[in-house]
Amino acid sequence: QVQVVETGGGLVQVGESLTLTCATSGRNANPYVMGWLRRAPGMEREFVACLFLTTLNKYYSDSMKDRVIISRDGSKDTVVLQMSGLKPEDTAHYYCAAADTSATHYYTDPTKYRYWGRGTEVTVST
């Protein structure tokens, strides 16, 4: 069992930056991929970014690839999402999630992530 906890959401103005942090724990906490996904109001969950913890390969959605950076914060158990140039359409509930090797070629698919945090709200105001 893997526990996932996100922190760092909040209300920001257009163009500002925000950093989200994801901490994992658990007896068998050894995820293969850590991802950030989001759900905007009235929308389906969508992939934002992910980090493969063994290779440190990173992948980003087209909509955010120039504005986000995903990284591991020293400890294997913490993953950080740095967001900049935020837009109103980035307003969403952001989730951190962990996946095993089944997500290797399907890391953009939310259903491949097995363990999810409760998420953190990000609101971008004009």
N, C-alpha and C positions, 0 to 999 in steps of 0.2 A: 504494500500500500504506500502510495506517495501522497504527501500533503503539499498543496501548492497555495501560496499566499501572495497576493499582489498588493503593492502600496504605491502611492505617488500620484494618484489621479487628482483632479481638481478643476477649477474654473480658470481659464486663461483667455487672453485677448488674441484676436487674429494676429498671426505672425510671431507669436511668442513660442517659447520652448517649454517642454515638460519631460521629466524623466520618470519612467515607471520601473519598479523593481519587483522581481519575482524571487521568492525564496522557496526552496523545496526541502522537504524533510521526510523521514520515514525509514523504517528498518531496511527496506529494500530499495531505497531511493537511489536509483542509478539509471536515470532516463537516458535515452539515446539522442533524443531531439527535444529541445525546448522551444516552444513557439509562443508568439503573441498573436492573438486573433481578436476581432472586435465585432460587436453587433450594434449597428446604428438603429435608431428608432424605426420600427416597421420594416426592418431589413433582416436578411439572413446573416448568420455569422460569416465572417470573411477573414481570410488569412492576411496577416500584416507582415510578419517576419519570423524567421526561425534560425536556430543555431544548433548545429550538430556538435555535441559535446566532445566527441572523440577526434574528429577531423578539424573542428572549429570552422567548418564551412558555414557560410551565412547566405540566406536567401530572403528576398524582399518582394512585396507586392509591387506591381507596376505603379499603383497610385501613390505609394509612399517611399519608393526606393531612393529618391533623392533627398528625403527629409527625415529618415530614421536610421539609427545605428543600433544593432543588437550586439551585446557583448557579454562576456562572462566576467563577473566582478571578483576576480581573484579566486575566491572559493568556487568550487564546482557547483555549489548548491545555490548560487545566486546568479540570476540573469537580468541584465538591465536593458531597457529600451529607451534610447534617447530620441526624442521627437523635436523637430524644429519647424519653423515656418507653418505653424498649425493653421488650419482653415476650418471654417464652420462645418464643412462636410466631414471633418475628422471627429466630430462629436459622436461619442459612442461609449458603450460599456466595453472596456478592454479586459481581455482574459489572458492569463498565462496558462499554458497547458504543456503536459509532458507526454511524449510518445516513445514507443519502442521502435525496433528496427522495421516494423511493418510500414512505418511512415517514410522510409528511405526515399521512395520515388513519388510519394503522395503527400508531401509535407504541406501542401496548400489545402488539403482536404481536412476540414475540421473534424470529421468523423474518425480520423486516424489518431486523434489525440485521446488518450485514455484518461488521464488525470487532469482535472481542471480546478482552478481556483474559483473563488466567488466573483472575481473581477473587481475592477475599479473604474469609476465613472470619470470620463474626460469630457468637459464641455468647453467648446471654443466659442466665445462671444464676440459679436461685432460691436 
